[in-house]
């Protein structure tokens, strides 16, 4: 389908106006979810993008959109960021980005999805360790694994979110720090894809509109976060994390059992 000439400069090839409009609206909604509960929006968005984008563009374009979305959330909640925790995450993320997907691509993607899902369920519902006394090591390992897997799946927020949830942070500090750590991971991912030769230029118009829409969603979600009781936030966080984990497990199991 040939896009309207007036929109051609905004839309990449093979992406029609109605499809772009849906993606822009989803960017608003998923950013609001992430701002309210700390994560979840990124994985919801990449699941939708996987239905309409070329396979080679899904992870890098999603990374570009999420860079803007997380930057907006980090800006809005900047005064709540736990910077020492975020910087230790960055130390691990640098190693994860350099490692790329060299090892993970040798493992079945289905097994990785199931493993991540089970890991998240254990952290959310199991008797997990508390990392207040070993923040540095916990966040460095989380940064390495999350960024490493982000190169393959595009969104690995549950890894960092699961570890962050054990540090005893308040809901504002959790959401703000999660935004900064996710931003670090996505920026490193974009640098790697750029070095590998992915052409971002045709996608910049759509990415810019999705980032703008996502920022409005962040403002809406941040307002909800500020009014939300702590217990409601904790319950909502567990529901979002559980839904994401179950989704990963089902996708992996379905792929493994498919003929």
C-alpha positions as a Python dict, from the first residue, in 0.01 Angstrom:
ca = {
    (1, 'X'): (0, 0, 0),
    (2, 'X'): (139, 339, -103),
    (3, 'X'): (111, 598, 173),
    (4, 'X'): (-50, 935, 117),
    (5, 'X'): (211, 1170, -39),
    (6, 'X'): (153, 1417, 243),
    (7, 'X'): (252, 1146, 491),
    (8, 'X'): (527, 981, 286),
    (9, 'X'): (802, 1181, 457),
    (10, 'X'): (675, 1064, 797),
    (11, 'X'): (614, 698, 726),
    (12, 'X'): (862, 425, 637),
    (13, 'X'): (794, 206, 333),
    (14, 'X'): (506, -43, 364),
    (15, 'X'): (363, 124, 677),
    (16, 'X'): (18, 266, 602),
    (17, 'X'): (-133, 567, 778),
    (18, 'X'): (-390, 368, 982),
    (19, 'X'): (-119, 127, 1100),
    (20, 'X'): (102, 418, 1203),
    (21, 'X'): (-191, 578, 1389),
    (22, 'X'): (-247, 257, 1586),
    (23, 'X'): (122, 236, 1677),
    (24, 'X'): (122, 600, 1792),
    (25, 'X'): (-185, 538, 2009),
    (26, 'X'): (-27, 224, 2152),
    (27, 'X'): (286, 422, 2238),
    (28, 'X'): (70, 653, 2452),
    (29, 'X'): (-107, 364, 2626),
    (30, 'X'): (203, 153, 2691),
    (31, 'X'): (404, 451, 2819),
    (32, 'X'): (123, 524, 3064),
    (33, 'X'): (140, 163, 3187),
    (34, 'X'): (517, 186, 3235),
    (35, 'X'): (494, 520, 3415),
    (36, 'X'): (227, 387, 3650),
    (37, 'X'): (381, 48, 3730),
    (38, 'X'): (749, 81, 3635),
    (39, 'X'): (751, -156, 3338),
    (40, 'X'): (531, -366, 3114),
    (41, 'X'): (467, -111, 2842),
    (42, 'X'): (779, -199, 2647),
    (43, 'X'): (689, -565, 2614),
    (44, 'X'): (329, -485, 2524),
    (45, 'X'): (449, -246, 2255),
    (46, 'X'): (701, -483, 2097),
    (47, 'X'): (437, -758, 2086),
    (48, 'X'): (216, -525, 1881),
    (49, 'X'): (501, -399, 1663),
    (50, 'X'): (597, -757, 1581),
    (51, 'X'): (263, -796, 1406),
    (52, 'X'): (317, -517, 1152),
    (53, 'X'): (689, -431, 1121),
    (54, 'X'): (947, -612, 908),
    (55, 'X'): (1135, -865, 1121),
    (56, 'X'): (1470, -689, 1084),
    (57, 'X'): (1323, -358, 1205),
    (58, 'X'): (1131, -475, 1511),
    (59, 'X'): (1406, -466, 1776),
    (60, 'X'): (1597, -155, 1659),
    (61, 'X'): (1283, 55, 1594),
    (62, 'X'): (1131, -54, 1924),
    (63, 'X'): (1460, 37, 2091),
    (64, 'X'): (1449, 386, 1939),
    (65, 'X'): (1091, 442, 2057),
    (66, 'X'): (1167, 308, 2404),
    (67, 'X'): (1474, 530, 2430),
    (68, 'X'): (1249, 832, 2395),
    (69, 'X'): (979, 689, 2620),
    (70, 'X'): (1219, 602, 2901),
    (71, 'X'): (1400, 935, 2865),
    (72, 'X'): (1069, 1115, 2913),
    (73, 'X'): (981, 905, 3217),
    (74, 'X'): (1328, 955, 3365),
    (75, 'X'): (1297, 1331, 3311),
    (76, 'X'): (954, 1356, 3472),
    (77, 'X'): (1064, 1150, 3775),
    (78, 'X'): (1432, 1250, 3783),
    (79, 'X'): (1429, 1366, 4145),
    (80, 'X'): (1337, 1013, 4257),
    (81, 'X'): (1618, 826, 4076),
    (82, 'X'): (1854, 617, 4288),
    (83, 'X'): (2169, 702, 4090),
    (84, 'X'): (2414, 464, 4260),
    (85, 'X'): (2183, 172, 4175),
    (86, 'X'): (2143, 297, 3816),
    (87, 'X'): (2518, 338, 3764),
    (88, 'X'): (2591, -15, 3884),
    (89, 'X'): (2332, -137, 3635),
    (90, 'X'): (2517, 58, 3365),
    (91, 'X'): (2844, -119, 3451),
    (92, 'X'): (2683, -454, 3377),
    (93, 'X'): (2493, -320, 3076),
    (94, 'X'): (2817, -218, 2906),
    (95, 'X'): (2940, -576, 2927),
    (96, 'X'): (2604, -710, 2807),
    (97, 'X'): (2601, -478, 2506),
    (98, 'X'): (2957, -569, 2410),
    (99, 'X'): (2873, -938, 2437),
    (100, 'X'): (2571, -876, 2213),
    (101, 'X'): (2379, -1187, 2128),
    (102, 'X'): (2684, -1400, 2049),
    (103, 'X'): (2603, -1669, 2304),
    (104, 'X'): (2228, -1628, 2337),
    (105, 'X'): (2160, -1676, 1966),
    (106, 'X'): (2300, -2027, 2004),
    (107, 'X'): (2029, -2110, 2254),
    (108, 'X'): (1668, -2180, 2150),
    (109, 'X'): (1470, -1855, 2172),
    (110, 'X'): (1175, -2054, 2310),
    (111, 'X'): (1383, -2186, 2600),
    (112, 'X'): (1507, -1835, 2680),
    (113, 'X'): (1153, -1699, 2690),
    (114, 'X'): (1037, -1976, 2922),
    (115, 'X'): (1343, -1927, 3143),
    (116, 'X'): (1286, -1552, 3174),
    (117, 'X'): (918, -1607, 3251),
    (118, 'X'): (995, -1857, 3528),
    (119, 'X'): (1266, -1626, 3665),
    (120, 'X'): (1020, -1337, 3688),
    (121, 'X'): (750, -1550, 3853),
    (122, 'X'): (1003, -1667, 4113),
    (123, 'X'): (1106, -1310, 4194),
    (124, 'X'): (749, -1185, 4217),
    (125, 'X'): (585, -1471, 4405),
    (126, 'X'): (863, -1686, 4550),
    (127, 'X'): (1078, -1655, 4860),
    (128, 'X'): (1341, -1447, 4685),
    (129, 'X'): (1651, -1297, 4847),
    (130, 'X'): (1658, -931, 4937),
    (131, 'X'): (1947, -743, 4783),
    (132, 'X'): (1964, -431, 5001),
    (133, 'X'): (2308, -538, 5131),
    (134, 'X'): (2445, -640, 4790),
    (135, 'X'): (2299, -378, 4558),
    (136, 'X'): (2617, -336, 4356),
    (137, 'X'): (2654, -699, 4255),
    (138, 'X'): (2281, -756, 4204),
    (139, 'X'): (2234, -454, 3975),
    (140, 'X'): (2556, -516, 3782),
    (141, 'X'): (2443, -870, 3701),
    (142, 'X'): (2092, -745, 3619),
    (143, 'X'): (2237, -484, 3382),
    (144, 'X'): (2450, -743, 3204),
    (145, 'X'): (2169, -996, 3158),
    (146, 'X'): (1896, -744, 3073),
    (147, 'X'): (2101, -567, 2806),
    (148, 'X'): (2233, -894, 2667),
    (149, 'X'): (1881, -1035, 2623),
    (150, 'X'): (1744, -701, 2504),
    (151, 'X'): (1956, -742, 2191),
    (152, 'X'): (1745, -1047, 2107),
    (153, 'X'): (1398, -990, 2246),
    (154, 'X'): (1392, -609, 2234),
    (155, 'X'): (1231, -571, 2578),
    (156, 'X'): (1382, -729, 2888),
    (157, 'X'): (1244, -494, 3152),
    (158, 'X'): (1126, -778, 3378),
    (159, 'X'): (1490, -873, 3448),
    (160, 'X'): (1590, -534, 3590),
    (161, 'X'): (1245, -479, 3737),
    (162, 'X'): (1251, -810, 3922),
    (163, 'X'): (1585, -730, 4087),
    (164, 'X'): (1491, -369, 4158),
    (165, 'X'): (1174, -487, 4329),
    (166, 'X'): (1386, -661, 4596),
    (167, 'X'): (1580, -347, 4697),
    (168, 'X'): (1306, -198, 4914),
    (169, 'X'): (1260, 115, 4699),
    (170, 'X'): (953, 337, 4722),
    (171, 'X'): (720, 324, 4422),
    (172, 'X'): (842, 659, 4282),
    (173, 'X'): (1208, 562, 4322),
    (174, 'X'): (1142, 221, 4171),
    (175, 'X'): (968, 362, 3860),
    (176, 'X'): (1224, 642, 3816),
    (177, 'X'): (1525, 412, 3855),
    (178, 'X'): (1369, 149, 3628),
    (179, 'X'): (1325, 420, 3362),
    (180, 'X'): (1691, 524, 3383),
    (181, 'X'): (1823, 168, 3373),
    (182, 'X'): (1599, 82, 3078),
    (183, 'X'): (1714, 400, 2902),
    (184, 'X'): (2077, 298, 2947),
    (185, 'X'): (2007, -46, 2804),
    (186, 'X'): (1823, 89, 2499),
    (187, 'X'): (2086, 354, 2420),
    (188, 'X'): (2358, 90, 2421),
    (189, 'X'): (2142, -131, 2201),
    (190, 'X'): (2091, 149, 1947),
    (191, 'X'): (2465, 211, 1931),
    (192, 'X'): (2525, -156, 1854),
    (193, 'X'): (2255, -170, 1585),
    (194, 'X'): (2393, 149, 1433),
    (195, 'X'): (2740, -2, 1418),
    (196, 'X'): (2591, -313, 1258),
    (197, 'X'): (2448, -95, 980),
    (198, 'X'): (2074, -73, 1051),
    (199, 'X'): (1922, 221, 857),
    (200, 'X'): (1725, 426, 1110),
    (201, 'X'): (1661, 722, 874),
    (202, 'X'): (1338, 592, 708),
    (203, 'X'): (1187, 530, 1050),
    (204, 'X'): (1269, 862, 1217),
    (205, 'X'): (933, 1029, 1141),
    (206, 'X'): (727, 747, 1289),
    (207, 'X'): (967, 709, 1582),
    (208, 'X'): (942, 1082, 1659),
    (209, 'X'): (560, 1071, 1661),
    (210, 'X'): (558, 763, 1883),
    (211, 'X'): (804, 926, 2124),
    (212, 'X'): (587, 1239, 2143),
    (213, 'X'): (277, 1030, 2205),
    (214, 'X'): (466, 822, 2459),
    (215, 'X'): (571, 1133, 2651),
    (216, 'X'): (205, 1233, 2686),
    (217, 'X'): (135, 881, 2810),
    (218, 'X'): (419, 916, 3060),
    (219, 'X'): (265, 1235, 3200),
    (220, 'X'): (-71, 1059, 3237),
    (221, 'X'): (84, 754, 3403),
    (222, 'X'): (300, 967, 3635),
    (223, 'X'): (-11, 1148, 3759),
    (224, 'X'): (-170, 813, 3836),
    (225, 'X'): (148, 696, 4013),
    (226, 'X'): (150, 1001, 4239),
    (227, 'X'): (-208, 937, 4350),
    (228, 'X'): (-179, 561, 4387),
    (229, 'X'): (-156, 410, 4737),
    (230, 'X'): (159, 205, 4798),
    (231, 'X'): (-33, -120, 4840),
    (232, 'X'): (-225, -63, 4517),
    (233, 'X'): (103, -4, 4335),
    (234, 'X'): (255, -325, 4474),
    (235, 'X'): (-52, -525, 4373),
    (236, 'X'): (-61, -369, 4026),
    (237, 'X'): (310, -432, 3980),
    (238, 'X'): (269, -800, 4065),
    (239, 'X'): (-24, -833, 3824),
    (240, 'X'): (170, -671, 3538),
    (241, 'X'): (483, -877, 3605),
    (242, 'X'): (282, -1200, 3629),
    (243, 'X'): (98, -1129, 3304),
    (244, 'X'): (427, -1062, 3125),
    (245, 'X'): (587, -1377, 3266),
    (246, 'X'): (292, -1598, 3172),
    (247, 'X'): (291, -1446, 2823),
    (248, 'X'): (661, -1530, 2777),
    (249, 'X'): (612, -1886, 2902),
    (250, 'X'): (311, -1945, 2676),
    (251, 'X'): (490, -1804, 2371),
    (252, 'X'): (792, -2021, 2437),
    (253, 'X'): (589, -2335, 2505),
    (254, 'X'): (370, -2280, 2198),
    (255, 'X'): (676, -2248, 1976),
    (256, 'X'): (838, -2558, 2126),
    (257, 'X'): (523, -2769, 2081),
    (258, 'X'): (443, -2642, 1732),
    (259, 'X'): (488, -2911, 1462),
}
